[in-house]
Amino acid sequence: MVRLVAVGRATLQTGLPLNVTLAADIAGTGLSNQRPNLASDPRAGVSGTQWLNPAAFAVPTAGKFGNLGAYAIFGPRLKTEMLRCRSHFRSASM
């Protein structure tokens, strides 16, 4: 008799929040690290190790703040799976 036992575990985790900012003072407040406008889907056209599409962000009009909220975009997700199989053999006694 052969018995096969499979035991598994999966881990799913959202990515960490990202805060996309501009280095310049566009709004005229005297402070840098202001947020850009979100012009399109930041994940469109990305692959491999590139997480965000830079063309998805636009510099706001001078004197205005961008429309992208703080930590509104999340980094890549984590997905791990582990599967372990064991087999048990029982020999026939004579």
PyMOL Python script that loads the backbone (N, CA, C, O; Angstrom):
from pymol import cmd

cmd.read_pdbstr("""\
ATOM      1  N   MET A   1       0.839  -1.174   0.000  1.00  0.00           N
ATOM      2  CA  MET A   1       0.000   0.000   0.000  1.00  0.00           C
ATOM      3  C   MET A   1       0.888   1.242   0.000  1.00  0.00           C
ATOM      4  O   MET A   1       1.867   1.320   0.742  1.00  0.00           O
ATOM      5  N   VAL A   2       0.540   2.189  -0.824  1.00  0.00           N
ATOM      6  CA  VAL A   2       1.285   3.445  -0.911  1.00  0.00           C
ATOM      7  C   VAL A   2       0.329   4.581  -0.577  1.00  0.00           C
ATOM      8  O   VAL A   2      -0.785   4.652  -1.096  1.00  0.00           O
ATOM      9  N   ARG A   3       0.782   5.455   0.288  1.00  0.00           N
ATOM     10  CA  ARG A   3      -0.018   6.622   0.650  1.00  0.00           C
ATOM     11  C   ARG A   3       0.824   7.864   0.414  1.00  0.00           C
ATOM     12  O   ARG A   3       1.955   7.950   0.891  1.00  0.00           O
ATOM     13  N   LEU A   4       0.276   8.832  -0.323  1.00  0.00           N
ATOM     14  CA  LEU A   4       0.976  10.068  -0.623  1.00  0.00           C
ATOM     15  C   LEU A   4       0.325  11.199   0.164  1.00  0.00           C
ATOM     16  O   LEU A   4      -0.891  11.387   0.108  1.00  0.00           O
ATOM     17  N   VAL A   5       1.141  11.948   0.895  1.00  0.00           N
ATOM     18  CA  VAL A   5       0.644  13.064   1.706  1.00  0.00           C
ATOM     19  C   VAL A   5       1.283  14.350   1.180  1.00  0.00           C
ATOM     20  O   VAL A   5       2.506  14.438   1.067  1.00  0.00           O
ATOM     21  N   ALA A   6       0.463  15.333   0.862  1.00  0.00           N
ATOM     22  CA  ALA A   6       0.959  16.631   0.406  1.00  0.00           C
ATOM     23  C   ALA A   6       0.588  17.688   1.434  1.00  0.00           C
ATOM     24  O   ALA A   6      -0.566  17.788   1.852  1.00  0.00           O
ATOM     25  N   VAL A   7       1.565  18.466   1.831  1.00  0.00           N
ATOM     26  CA  VAL A   7       1.361  19.548   2.794  1.00  0.00           C
ATOM     27  C   VAL A   7       1.875  20.824   2.137  1.00  0.00           C
ATOM     28  O   VAL A   7       2.976  20.834   1.586  1.00  0.00           O
ATOM     29  N   GLY A   8       1.093  21.897   2.188  1.00  0.00           N
ATOM     30  CA  GLY A   8       1.514  23.135   1.540  1.00  0.00           C
ATOM     31  C   GLY A   8       1.269  24.359   2.386  1.00  0.00           C
ATOM     32  O   GLY A   8       0.516  24.345   3.360  1.00  0.00           O
ATOM     33  N   ARG A   9       1.937  25.420   1.974  1.00  0.00           N
ATOM     34  CA  ARG A   9       1.769  26.698   2.655  1.00  0.00           C
ATOM     35  C   ARG A   9       1.989  27.795   1.623  1.00  0.00           C
ATOM     36  O   ARG A   9       2.885  27.694   0.785  1.00  0.00           O
ATOM     37  N   ALA A  10       1.183  28.830   1.684  1.00  0.00           N
ATOM     38  CA  ALA A  10       1.326  29.958   0.769  1.00  0.00           C
ATOM     39  C   ALA A  10       1.366  31.252   1.570  1.00  0.00           C
ATOM     40  O   ALA A  10       0.684  31.391   2.586  1.00  0.00           O
ATOM     41  N   THR A  11       2.167  32.188   1.102  1.00  0.00           N
ATOM     42  CA  THR A  11       2.251  33.505   1.714  1.00  0.00           C
ATOM     43  C   THR A  11       1.933  34.543   0.645  1.00  0.00           C
ATOM     44  O   THR A  11       2.586  34.579  -0.398  1.00  0.00           O
ATOM     45  N   LEU A  12       0.949  35.375   0.892  1.00  0.00           N
ATOM     46  CA  LEU A  12       0.586  36.465   0.002  1.00  0.00           C
ATOM     47  C   LEU A  12       0.689  37.767   0.786  1.00  0.00           C
ATOM     48  O   LEU A  12       0.144  37.881   1.883  1.00  0.00           O
ATOM     49  N   GLN A  13       1.378  38.731   0.230  1.00  0.00           N
ATOM     50  CA  GLN A  13       1.582  39.981   0.946  1.00  0.00           C
ATOM     51  C   GLN A  13       1.544  41.138  -0.048  1.00  0.00           C
ATOM     52  O   GLN A  13       2.145  41.057  -1.119  1.00  0.00           O
ATOM     53  N   THR A  14       0.842  42.212   0.302  1.00  0.00           N
ATOM     54  CA  THR A  14       0.852  43.392  -0.553  1.00  0.00           C
ATOM     55  C   THR A  14       2.210  44.067  -0.441  1.00  0.00           C
ATOM     56  O   THR A  14       2.945  43.865   0.526  1.00  0.00           O
ATOM     57  N   GLY A  15       2.527  44.863  -1.437  1.00  0.00           N
ATOM     58  CA  GLY A  15       3.783  45.596  -1.398  1.00  0.00           C
ATOM     59  C   GLY A  15       3.720  46.748  -0.411  1.00  0.00           C
ATOM     60  O   GLY A  15       2.649  47.116   0.074  1.00  0.00           O
ATOM     61  N   LEU A  16       4.868  47.301  -0.127  1.00  0.00           N
ATOM     62  CA  LEU A  16       4.939  48.446   0.779  1.00  0.00           C
ATOM     63  C   LEU A  16       4.463  49.706   0.059  1.00  0.00           C
ATOM     64  O   LEU A  16       4.653  49.827  -1.151  1.00  0.00           O
ATOM     65  N   PRO A  17       3.850  50.642   0.776  1.00  0.00           N
ATOM     66  CA  PRO A  17       3.403  51.882   0.132  1.00  0.00           C
ATOM     67  C   PRO A  17       4.602  52.738  -0.288  1.00  0.00           C
ATOM     68  O   PRO A  17       5.608  52.818   0.417  1.00  0.00           O
ATOM     69  N   LEU A  18       4.467  53.370  -1.449  1.00  0.00           N
ATOM     70  CA  LEU A  18       5.522  54.235  -1.983  1.00  0.00           C
ATOM     71  C   LEU A  18       5.027  55.677  -2.003  1.00  0.00           C
ATOM     72  O   LEU A  18       3.861  55.934  -2.305  1.00  0.00           O
ATOM     73  N   ASN A  19       5.897  56.598  -1.686  1.00  0.00           N
ATOM     74  CA  ASN A  19       5.561  58.012  -1.710  1.00  0.00           C
ATOM     75  C   ASN A  19       6.347  58.666  -2.853  1.00  0.00           C
ATOM     76  O   ASN A  19       7.532  58.964  -2.704  1.00  0.00           O
ATOM     77  N   VAL A  20       5.692  58.883  -3.974  1.00  0.00           N
ATOM     78  CA  VAL A  20       6.326  59.485  -5.148  1.00  0.00           C
ATOM     79  C   VAL A  20       6.312  60.998  -4.972  1.00  0.00           C
ATOM     80  O   VAL A  20       5.257  61.593  -4.757  1.00  0.00           O
ATOM     81  N   THR A  21       7.487  61.618  -5.064  1.00  0.00           N
ATOM     82  CA  THR A  21       7.584  63.068  -4.855  1.00  0.00           C
ATOM     83  C   THR A  21       8.435  63.717  -5.940  1.00  0.00           C
ATOM     84  O   THR A  21       9.163  63.045  -6.671  1.00  0.00           O
ATOM     85  N   LEU A  22       8.326  65.039  -6.024  1.00  0.00           N
ATOM     86  CA  LEU A  22       9.155  65.856  -6.913  1.00  0.00           C
ATOM     87  C   LEU A  22      10.240  66.517  -6.071  1.00  0.00           C
ATOM     88  O   LEU A  22      10.024  66.819  -4.897  1.00  0.00           O
ATOM     89  N   ALA A  23      11.383  66.737  -6.661  1.00  0.00           N
ATOM     90  CA  ALA A  23      12.484  67.359  -5.923  1.00  0.00           C
ATOM     91  C   ALA A  23      12.367  68.881  -5.887  1.00  0.00           C
ATOM     92  O   ALA A  23      13.008  69.525  -5.058  1.00  0.00           O
ATOM     93  N   ALA A  24      11.567  69.459  -6.764  1.00  0.00           N
ATOM     94  CA  ALA A  24      11.478  70.922  -6.868  1.00  0.00           C
ATOM     95  C   ALA A  24      10.252  71.466  -6.135  1.00  0.00           C
ATOM     96  O   ALA A  24       9.313  70.733  -5.822  1.00  0.00           O
ATOM     97  N   ASP A  25      10.291  72.768  -5.872  1.00  0.00           N
ATOM     98  CA  ASP A  25       9.165  73.482  -5.247  1.00  0.00           C
ATOM     99  C   ASP A  25       8.265  74.031  -6.352  1.00  0.00           C
ATOM    100  O   ASP A  25       8.434  75.178  -6.764  1.00  0.00           O
ATOM    101  N   ILE A  26       7.329  73.248  -6.829  1.00  0.00           N
ATOM    102  CA  ILE A  26       6.447  73.642  -7.927  1.00  0.00           C
ATOM    103  C   ILE A  26       5.317  74.549  -7.415  1.00  0.00           C
ATOM    104  O   ILE A  26       4.921  75.490  -8.104  1.00  0.00           O
ATOM    105  N   ALA A  27       4.801  74.274  -6.221  1.00  0.00           N
ATOM    106  CA  ALA A  27       3.662  75.025  -5.688  1.00  0.00           C
ATOM    107  C   ALA A  27       4.056  76.397  -5.121  1.00  0.00           C
ATOM    108  O   ALA A  27       3.191  77.220  -4.821  1.00  0.00           O
ATOM    109  N   GLY A  28       5.363  76.636  -4.977  1.00  0.00           N
ATOM    110  CA  GLY A  28       5.807  77.932  -4.466  1.00  0.00           C
ATOM    111  C   GLY A  28       5.670  78.087  -2.969  1.00  0.00           C
ATOM    112  O   GLY A  28       5.490  79.200  -2.475  1.00  0.00           O
ATOM    113  N   THR A  29       5.752  76.982  -2.236  1.00  0.00           N
ATOM    114  CA  THR A  29       5.615  77.031  -0.779  1.00  0.00           C
ATOM    115  C   THR A  29       6.956  77.165  -0.068  1.00  0.00           C
ATOM    116  O   THR A  29       6.997  77.407   1.138  1.00  0.00           O
ATOM    117  N   GLY A  30       8.056  77.009  -0.809  1.00  0.00           N
ATOM    118  CA  GLY A  30       9.373  77.025  -0.184  1.00  0.00           C
ATOM    119  C   GLY A  30       9.820  75.647   0.274  1.00  0.00           C
ATOM    120  O   GLY A  30      10.909  75.498   0.828  1.00  0.00           O
ATOM    121  N   LEU A  31       8.993  74.648   0.049  1.00  0.00           N
ATOM    122  CA  LEU A  31       9.317  73.276   0.447  1.00  0.00           C
ATOM    123  C   LEU A  31       9.407  72.382  -0.786  1.00  0.00           C
ATOM    124  O   LEU A  31       8.648  72.549  -1.741  1.00  0.00           O
ATOM    125  N   SER A  32      10.329  71.447  -0.758  1.00  0.00           N
ATOM    126  CA  SER A  32      10.429  70.492  -1.858  1.00  0.00           C
ATOM    127  C   SER A  32       9.671  69.213  -1.471  1.00  0.00           C
ATOM    128  O   SER A  32       8.921  69.199  -0.496  1.00  0.00           O
ATOM    129  N   ASN A  33       9.872  68.165  -2.229  1.00  0.00           N
ATOM    130  CA  ASN A  33       9.212  66.871  -2.006  1.00  0.00           C
ATOM    131  C   ASN A  33       7.689  66.970  -2.125  1.00  0.00           C
ATOM    132  O   ASN A  33       6.956  66.351  -1.354  1.00  0.00           O
ATOM    133  N   GLN A  34       7.230  67.744  -3.086  1.00  0.00           N
ATOM    134  CA  GLN A  34       5.796  67.817  -3.374  1.00  0.00           C
ATOM    135  C   GLN A  34       5.435  66.682  -4.321  1.00  0.00           C
ATOM    136  O   GLN A  34       6.309  66.124  -4.984  1.00  0.00           O
ATOM    137  N   ARG A  35       4.163  66.338  -4.389  1.00  0.00           N
ATOM    138  CA  ARG A  35       3.734  65.196  -5.193  1.00  0.00           C
ATOM    139  C   ARG A  35       3.331  65.616  -6.606  1.00  0.00           C
ATOM    140  O   ARG A  35       2.837  66.724  -6.817  1.00  0.00           O
ATOM    141  N   PRO A  36       3.547  64.717  -7.573  1.00  0.00           N
ATOM    142  CA  PRO A  36       3.196  65.019  -8.965  1.00  0.00           C
ATOM    143  C   PRO A  36       1.725  64.756  -9.259  1.00  0.00           C
ATOM    144  O   PRO A  36       0.973  64.307  -8.394  1.00  0.00           O
ATOM    145  N   ASN A  37       1.330  65.043 -10.494  1.00  0.00           N
ATOM    146  CA  ASN A  37       0.019  64.636 -10.991  1.00  0.00           C
ATOM    147  C   ASN A  37       0.126  63.195 -11.490  1.00  0.00           C
ATOM    148  O   ASN A  37       1.141  62.799 -12.064  1.00  0.00           O
ATOM    149  N   LEU A  38      -0.913  62.434 -11.269  1.00  0.00           N
ATOM    150  CA  LEU A  38      -0.983  61.079 -11.807  1.00  0.00           C
ATOM    151  C   LEU A  38      -1.660  61.189 -13.168  1.00  0.00           C
ATOM    152  O   LEU A  38      -2.849  61.499 -13.240  1.00  0.00           O
ATOM    153  N   ALA A  39      -0.920  60.939 -14.250  1.00  0.00           N
ATOM    154  CA  ALA A  39      -1.425  61.136 -15.604  1.00  0.00           C
ATOM    155  C   ALA A  39      -1.983  59.854 -16.225  1.00  0.00           C
ATOM    156  O   ALA A  39      -2.858  59.920 -17.089  1.00  0.00           O
ATOM    157  N   SER A  40      -1.491  58.698 -15.800  1.00  0.00           N
ATOM    158  CA  SER A  40      -1.974  57.422 -16.340  1.00  0.00           C
ATOM    159  C   SER A  40      -1.650  56.315 -15.352  1.00  0.00           C
ATOM    160  O   SER A  40      -1.177  56.581 -14.247  1.00  0.00           O
ATOM    161  N   ASP A  41      -1.901  55.088 -15.743  1.00  0.00           N
ATOM    162  CA  ASP A  41      -1.661  53.934 -14.875  1.00  0.00           C
ATOM    163  C   ASP A  41      -0.159  53.771 -14.641  1.00  0.00           C
ATOM    164  O   ASP A  41       0.586  53.574 -15.600  1.00  0.00           O
ATOM    165  N   PRO A  42       0.303  53.848 -13.394  1.00  0.00           N
ATOM    166  CA  PRO A  42       1.738  53.758 -13.128  1.00  0.00           C
ATOM    167  C   PRO A  42       2.330  52.371 -13.364  1.00  0.00           C
ATOM    168  O   PRO A  42       3.552  52.225 -13.397  1.00  0.00           O
ATOM    169  N   ARG A  43       1.487  51.347 -13.530  1.00  0.00           N
ATOM    170  CA  ARG A  43       1.999  49.995 -13.770  1.00  0.00           C
ATOM    171  C   ARG A  43       1.933  49.587 -15.246  1.00  0.00           C
ATOM    172  O   ARG A  43       2.386  48.501 -15.608  1.00  0.00           O
ATOM    173  N   ALA A  44       1.374  50.447 -16.093  1.00  0.00           N
ATOM    174  CA  ALA A  44       1.235  50.120 -17.515  1.00  0.00           C
ATOM    175  C   ALA A  44       2.607  50.076 -18.191  1.00  0.00           C
ATOM    176  O   ALA A  44       3.408  51.001 -18.054  1.00  0.00           O
ATOM    177  N   GLY A  45       2.861  49.010 -18.908  1.00  0.00           N
ATOM    178  CA  GLY A  45       4.093  48.885 -19.684  1.00  0.00           C
ATOM    179  C   GLY A  45       5.335  48.567 -18.884  1.00  0.00           C
ATOM    180  O   GLY A  45       6.441  48.720 -19.401  1.00  0.00           O
ATOM    181  N   VAL A  46       5.201  48.132 -17.651  1.00  0.00           N
ATOM    182  CA  VAL A  46       6.387  47.789 -16.859  1.00  0.00           C
ATOM    183  C   VAL A  46       6.596  46.281 -16.866  1.00  0.00           C
ATOM    184  O   VAL A  46       5.651  45.508 -17.022  1.00  0.00           O
ATOM    185  N   SER A  47       7.845  45.880 -16.694  1.00  0.00           N
ATOM    186  CA  SER A  47       8.162  44.456 -16.619  1.00  0.00           C
ATOM    187  C   SER A  47       9.491  44.289 -15.891  1.00  0.00           C
ATOM    188  O   SER A  47      10.251  45.242 -15.715  1.00  0.00           O
ATOM    189  N   GLY A  48       9.744  43.071 -15.481  1.00  0.00           N
ATOM    190  CA  GLY A  48      11.014  42.781 -14.814  1.00  0.00           C
ATOM    191  C   GLY A  48      11.165  43.509 -13.500  1.00  0.00           C
ATOM    192  O   GLY A  48      10.294  43.430 -12.635  1.00  0.00           O
ATOM    193  N   THR A  49      12.269  44.220 -13.347  1.00  0.00           N
ATOM    194  CA  THR A  49      12.554  44.914 -12.087  1.00  0.00           C
ATOM    195  C   THR A  49      12.049  46.351 -12.073  1.00  0.00           C
ATOM    196  O   THR A  49      12.189  47.040 -11.062  1.00  0.00           O
ATOM    197  N   GLN A  50      11.463  46.816 -13.175  1.00  0.00           N
ATOM    198  CA  GLN A  50      10.903  48.178 -13.195  1.00  0.00           C
ATOM    199  C   GLN A  50       9.492  48.117 -12.632  1.00  0.00           C
ATOM    200  O   GLN A  50       8.615  47.491 -13.227  1.00  0.00           O
ATOM    201  N   TRP A  51       9.262  48.758 -11.495  1.00  0.00           N
ATOM    202  CA  TRP A  51       7.980  48.679 -10.792  1.00  0.00           C
ATOM    203  C   TRP A  51       6.990  49.721 -11.269  1.00  0.00           C
ATOM    204  O   TRP A  51       5.786  49.466 -11.292  1.00  0.00           O
ATOM    205  N   LEU A  52       7.477  50.893 -11.649  1.00  0.00           N
ATOM    206  CA  LEU A  52       6.585  51.998 -12.019  1.00  0.00           C
ATOM    207  C   LEU A  52       6.988  52.584 -13.366  1.00  0.00           C
ATOM    208  O   LEU A  52       8.163  52.572 -13.735  1.00  0.00           O
ATOM    209  N   ASN A  53       6.003  53.096 -14.093  1.00  0.00           N
ATOM    210  CA  ASN A  53       6.230  53.754 -15.366  1.00  0.00           C
ATOM    211  C   ASN A  53       6.423  55.248 -15.112  1.00  0.00           C
ATOM    212  O   ASN A  53       5.475  55.918 -14.703  1.00  0.00           O
ATOM    213  N   PRO A  54       7.616  55.789 -15.342  1.00  0.00           N
ATOM    214  CA  PRO A  54       7.852  57.218 -15.071  1.00  0.00           C
ATOM    215  C   PRO A  54       6.957  58.140 -15.889  1.00  0.00           C
ATOM    216  O   PRO A  54       6.668  59.257 -15.458  1.00  0.00           O
ATOM    217  N   ALA A  55       6.511  57.692 -17.067  1.00  0.00           N
ATOM    218  CA  ALA A  55       5.650  58.522 -17.912  1.00  0.00           C
ATOM    219  C   ALA A  55       4.247  58.684 -17.326  1.00  0.00           C
ATOM    220  O   ALA A  55       3.468  59.501 -17.815  1.00  0.00           O
ATOM    221  N   ALA A  56       3.919  57.919 -16.291  1.00  0.00           N
ATOM    222  CA  ALA A  56       2.597  58.010 -15.660  1.00  0.00           C
ATOM    223  C   ALA A  56       2.475  59.226 -14.747  1.00  0.00           C
ATOM    224  O   ALA A  56       1.383  59.541 -14.276  1.00  0.00           O
ATOM    225  N   PHE A  57       3.583  59.904 -14.497  1.00  0.00           N
ATOM    226  CA  PHE A  57       3.593  61.048 -13.584  1.00  0.00           C
ATOM    227  C   PHE A  57       3.915  62.324 -14.350  1.00  0.00           C
ATOM    228  O   PHE A  57       4.762  62.319 -15.244  1.00  0.00           O
ATOM    229  N   ALA A  58       3.240  63.416 -14.001  1.00  0.00           N
ATOM    230  CA  ALA A  58       3.467  64.693 -14.670  1.00  0.00           C
ATOM    231  C   ALA A  58       3.678  65.789 -13.631  1.00  0.00           C
ATOM    232  O   ALA A  58       3.103  65.753 -12.544  1.00  0.00           O
ATOM    233  N   VAL A  59       4.509  66.759 -13.984  1.00  0.00           N
ATOM    234  CA  VAL A  59       4.755  67.904 -13.107  1.00  0.00           C
ATOM    235  C   VAL A  59       3.520  68.807 -13.142  1.00  0.00           C
ATOM    236  O   VAL A  59       3.048  69.151 -14.226  1.00  0.00           O
ATOM    237  N   PRO A  60       2.989  69.198 -11.982  1.00  0.00           N
ATOM    238  CA  PRO A  60       1.818  70.082 -11.971  1.00  0.00           C
ATOM    239  C   PRO A  60       2.150  71.487 -12.485  1.00  0.00           C
ATOM    240  O   PRO A  60       3.313  71.877 -12.586  1.00  0.00           O
ATOM    241  N   THR A  61       1.112  72.212 -12.798  1.00  0.00           N
ATOM    242  CA  THR A  61       1.268  73.604 -13.222  1.00  0.00           C
ATOM    243  C   THR A  61       1.893  74.407 -12.079  1.00  0.00           C
ATOM    244  O   THR A  61       1.613  74.157 -10.907  1.00  0.00           O
ATOM    245  N   ALA A  62       2.736  75.364 -12.432  1.00  0.00           N
ATOM    246  CA  ALA A  62       3.385  76.200 -11.407  1.00  0.00           C
ATOM    247  C   ALA A  62       2.336  76.829 -10.487  1.00  0.00           C
ATOM    248  O   ALA A  62       1.315  77.341 -10.946  1.00  0.00           O
ATOM    249  N   GLY A  63       2.604  76.781  -9.194  1.00  0.00           N
ATOM    250  CA  GLY A  63       1.686  77.335  -8.203  1.00  0.00           C
ATOM    251  C   GLY A  63       0.604  76.365  -7.755  1.00  0.00           C
ATOM    252  O   GLY A  63      -0.224  76.722  -6.917  1.00  0.00           O
ATOM    253  N   LYS A  64       0.589  75.159  -8.286  1.00  0.00           N
ATOM    254  CA  LYS A  64      -0.429  74.153  -7.943  1.00  0.00           C
ATOM    255  C   LYS A  64       0.234  72.929  -7.326  1.00  0.00           C
ATOM    256  O   LYS A  64       1.410  72.652  -7.561  1.00  0.00           O
ATOM    257  N   PHE A  65      -0.547  72.203  -6.531  1.00  0.00           N
ATOM    258  CA  PHE A  65      -0.099  70.918  -5.991  1.00  0.00           C
ATOM    259  C   PHE A  65      -0.532  69.806  -6.926  1.00  0.00           C
ATOM    260  O   PHE A  65      -1.515  69.952  -7.652  1.00  0.00           O
ATOM    261  N   GLY A  66       0.192  68.694  -6.916  1.00  0.00           N
ATOM    262  CA  GLY A  66      -0.180  67.539  -7.717  1.00  0.00           C
ATOM    263  C   GLY A  66      -1.368  66.803  -7.120  1.00  0.00           C
ATOM    264  O   GLY A  66      -1.702  66.992  -5.951  1.00  0.00           O
ATOM    265  N   ASN A  67      -2.006  65.961  -7.929  1.00  0.00           N
ATOM    266  CA  ASN A  67      -3.201  65.251  -7.476  1.00  0.00           C
ATOM    267  C   ASN A  67      -2.924  63.866  -6.890  1.00  0.00           C
ATOM    268  O   ASN A  67      -3.854  63.184  -6.461  1.00  0.00           O
ATOM    269  N   LEU A  68      -1.670  63.446  -6.867  1.00  0.00           N
ATOM    270  CA  LEU A  68      -1.330  62.130  -6.319  1.00  0.00           C
ATOM    271  C   LEU A  68      -1.237  62.216  -4.796  1.00  0.00           C
ATOM    272  O   LEU A  68      -0.505  63.048  -4.259  1.00  0.00           O
ATOM    273  N   GLY A  69      -1.968  61.369  -4.118  1.00  0.00           N
ATOM    274  CA  GLY A  69      -1.946  61.364  -2.659  1.00  0.00           C
ATOM    275  C   GLY A  69      -0.683  60.727  -2.098  1.00  0.00           C
ATOM    276  O   GLY A  69       0.043  60.034  -2.810  1.00  0.00           O
ATOM    277  N   ALA A  70      -0.434  60.963  -0.843  1.00  0.00           N
ATOM    278  CA  ALA A  70       0.723  60.365  -0.171  1.00  0.00           C
ATOM    279  C   ALA A  70       0.518  58.859  -0.036  1.00  0.00           C
ATOM    280  O   ALA A  70      -0.550  58.400   0.367  1.00  0.00           O
ATOM    281  N   TYR A  71       1.538  58.110  -0.374  1.00  0.00           N
ATOM    282  CA  TYR A  71       1.553  56.647  -0.245  1.00  0.00           C
ATOM    283  C   TYR A  71       0.364  56.005  -0.960  1.00  0.00           C
ATOM    284  O   TYR A  71      -0.206  55.032  -0.466  1.00  0.00           O
ATOM    285  N   ALA A  72      -0.009  56.545  -2.119  1.00  0.00           N
ATOM    286  CA  ALA A  72      -1.162  56.050  -2.874  1.00  0.00           C
ATOM    287  C   ALA A  72      -0.802  54.876  -3.779  1.00  0.00           C
ATOM    288  O   ALA A  72      -1.692  54.230  -4.332  1.00  0.00           O
ATOM    289  N   ILE A  73       0.475  54.595  -3.935  1.00  0.00           N
ATOM    290  CA  ILE A  73       0.935  53.526  -4.816  1.00  0.00           C
ATOM    291  C   ILE A  73       1.679  52.501  -3.978  1.00  0.00           C
ATOM    292  O   ILE A  73       2.431  52.850  -3.068  1.00  0.00           O
ATOM    293  N   PHE A  74       1.462  51.244  -4.294  1.00  0.00           N
ATOM    294  CA  PHE A  74       2.119  50.167  -3.550  1.00  0.00           C
ATOM    295  C   PHE A  74       3.159  49.480  -4.416  1.00  0.00           C
ATOM    296  O   PHE A  74       2.977  49.330  -5.624  1.00  0.00           O
ATOM    297  N   GLY A  75       4.252  49.065  -3.790  1.00  0.00           N
ATOM    298  CA  GLY A  75       5.327  48.359  -4.482  1.00  0.00           C
ATOM    299  C   GLY A  75       4.892  46.964  -4.875  1.00  0.00           C
ATOM    300  O   GLY A  75       3.723  46.608  -4.728  1.00  0.00           O
ATOM    301  N   PRO A  76       5.833  46.167  -5.376  1.00  0.00           N
ATOM    302  CA  PRO A  76       5.489  44.833  -5.855  1.00  0.00           C
ATOM    303  C   PRO A  76       5.020  43.916  -4.736  1.00  0.00           C
ATOM    304  O   PRO A  76       5.439  44.039  -3.585  1.00  0.00           O
ATOM    305  N   ARG A  77       4.148  43.001  -5.102  1.00  0.00           N
ATOM    306  CA  ARG A  77       3.606  42.039  -4.138  1.00  0.00           C
ATOM    307  C   ARG A  77       4.585  40.889  -3.923  1.00  0.00           C
ATOM    308  O   ARG A  77       5.469  40.641  -4.744  1.00  0.00           O
ATOM    309  N   LEU A  78       4.410  40.208  -2.821  1.00  0.00           N
ATOM    310  CA  LEU A  78       5.212  39.034  -2.505  1.00  0.00           C
ATOM    311  C   LEU A  78       4.303  37.820  -2.508  1.00  0.00           C
ATOM    312  O   LEU A  78       3.248  37.819  -1.873  1.00  0.00           O
ATOM    313  N   LYS A  79       4.715  36.801  -3.217  1.00  0.00           N
ATOM    314  CA  LYS A  79       3.935  35.567  -3.260  1.00  0.00           C
ATOM    315  C   LYS A  79       4.915  34.409  -3.184  1.00  0.00           C
ATOM    316  O   LYS A  79       5.769  34.246  -4.056  1.00  0.00           O
ATOM    317  N   THR A  80       4.787  33.616  -2.149  1.00  0.00           N
ATOM    318  CA  THR A  80       5.631  32.424  -2.018  1.00  0.00           C
ATOM    319  C   THR A  80       4.743  31.215  -1.778  1.00  0.00           C
ATOM    320  O   THR A  80       3.700  31.299  -1.129  1.00  0.00           O
ATOM    321  N   GLU A  81       5.174  30.117  -2.308  1.00  0.00           N
ATOM    322  CA  GLU A  81       4.444  28.863  -2.129  1.00  0.00           C
ATOM    323  C   GLU A  81       5.430  27.778  -1.769  1.00  0.00           C
ATOM    324  O   GLU A  81       6.546  27.743  -2.287  1.00  0.00           O
ATOM    325  N   MET A  82       5.023  26.901  -0.889  1.00  0.00           N
ATOM    326  CA  MET A  82       5.856  25.782  -0.501  1.00  0.00           C
ATOM    327  C   MET A  82       4.976  24.533  -0.485  1.00  0.00           C
ATOM    328  O   MET A  82       3.903  24.525   0.117  1.00  0.00           O
ATOM    329  N   LEU A  83       5.431  23.508  -1.136  1.00  0.00           N
ATOM    330  CA  LEU A  83       4.690  22.260  -1.172  1.00  0.00           C
ATOM    331  C   LEU A  83       5.654  21.137  -0.816  1.00  0.00           C
ATOM    332  O   LEU A  83       6.745  21.035  -1.376  1.00  0.00           O
ATOM    333  N   ARG A  84       5.242  20.312   0.108  1.00  0.00           N
ATOM    334  CA  ARG A  84       6.072  19.186   0.546  1.00  0.00           C
ATOM    335  C   ARG A  84       5.253  17.920   0.375  1.00  0.00           C
ATOM    336  O   ARG A  84       4.102  17.847   0.804  1.00  0.00           O
ATOM    337  N   CYS A  85       5.850  16.940  -0.249  1.00  0.00           N
ATOM    338  CA  CYS A  85       5.169  15.664  -0.452  1.00  0.00           C
ATOM    339  C   CYS A  85       5.943  14.566   0.260  1.00  0.00           C
ATOM    340  O   CYS A  85       7.173  14.528   0.240  1.00  0.00           O
ATOM    341  N   ARG A  86       5.197  13.685   0.880  1.00  0.00           N
ATOM    342  CA  ARG A  86       5.795  12.517   1.527  1.00  0.00           C
ATOM    343  C   ARG A  86       5.033  11.294   1.051  1.00  0.00           C
ATOM    344  O   ARG A  86       3.827  11.348   0.810  1.00  0.00           O
ATOM    345  N   SER A  87       5.736  10.224   0.924  1.00  0.00           N
ATOM    346  CA  SER A  87       5.056   8.978   0.575  1.00  0.00           C
ATOM    347  C   SER A  87       5.375   7.935   1.638  1.00  0.00           C
ATOM    348  O   SER A  87       6.493   7.854   2.147  1.00  0.00           O
ATOM    349  N   HIS A  88       4.385   7.163   1.946  1.00  0.00           N
ATOM    350  CA  HIS A  88       4.530   6.088   2.925  1.00  0.00           C
ATOM    351  C   HIS A  88       4.297   4.774   2.203  1.00  0.00           C
ATOM    352  O   HIS A  88       3.287   4.591   1.523  1.00  0.00           O
ATOM    353  N   PHE A  89       5.241   3.866   2.359  1.00  0.00           N
ATOM    354  CA  PHE A  89       5.119   2.549   1.757  1.00  0.00           C
ATOM    355  C   PHE A  89       4.931   1.524   2.861  1.00  0.00           C
ATOM    356  O   PHE A  89       5.643   1.543   3.864  1.00  0.00           O
ATOM    357  N   ARG A  90       4.000   0.657   2.679  1.00  0.00           N
ATOM    358  CA  ARG A  90       3.787  -0.437   3.624  1.00  0.00           C
ATOM    359  C   ARG A  90       3.994  -1.735   2.845  1.00  0.00           C
ATOM    360  O   ARG A  90       3.306  -1.997   1.859  1.00  0.00           O
ATOM    361  N   SER A  91       4.926  -2.519   3.292  1.00  0.00           N
ATOM    362  CA  SER A  91       5.185  -3.776   2.594  1.00  0.00           C
ATOM    363  C   SER A  91       4.179  -4.838   3.052  1.00  0.00           C
ATOM    364  O   SER A  91       3.716  -4.866   4.192  1.00  0.00           O
ATOM    365  N   ALA A  92       3.889  -5.671   2.125  1.00  0.00           N
ATOM    366  CA  ALA A  92       2.955  -6.747   2.434  1.00  0.00           C
ATOM    367  C   ALA A  92       3.677  -7.813   3.260  1.00  0.00           C
ATOM    368  O   ALA A  92       4.767  -8.244   2.882  1.00  0.00           O
ATOM    369  N   SER A  93       3.115  -8.227   4.331  1.00  0.00           N
ATOM    370  CA  SER A  93       3.755  -9.261   5.161  1.00  0.00           C
ATOM    371  C   SER A  93       3.409 -10.632   4.569  1.00  0.00           C
ATOM    372  O   SER A  93       2.310 -10.843   4.055  1.00  0.00           O
ATOM    373  N   MET A  94       4.357 -11.539   4.652  1.00  0.00           N
ATOM    374  CA  MET A  94       4.155 -12.861   4.081  1.00  0.00           C
ATOM    375  C   MET A  94       3.825 -13.862   5.118  1.00  0.00           C
ATOM    376  O   MET A  94       3.623 -15.035   4.803  1.00  0.00           O
TER     377      MET A  94
END
""", "prot")
cmd.dss("prot")
cmd.show_as("cartoon", "prot")
cmd.util.cbc("prot")
cmd.orient("prot")
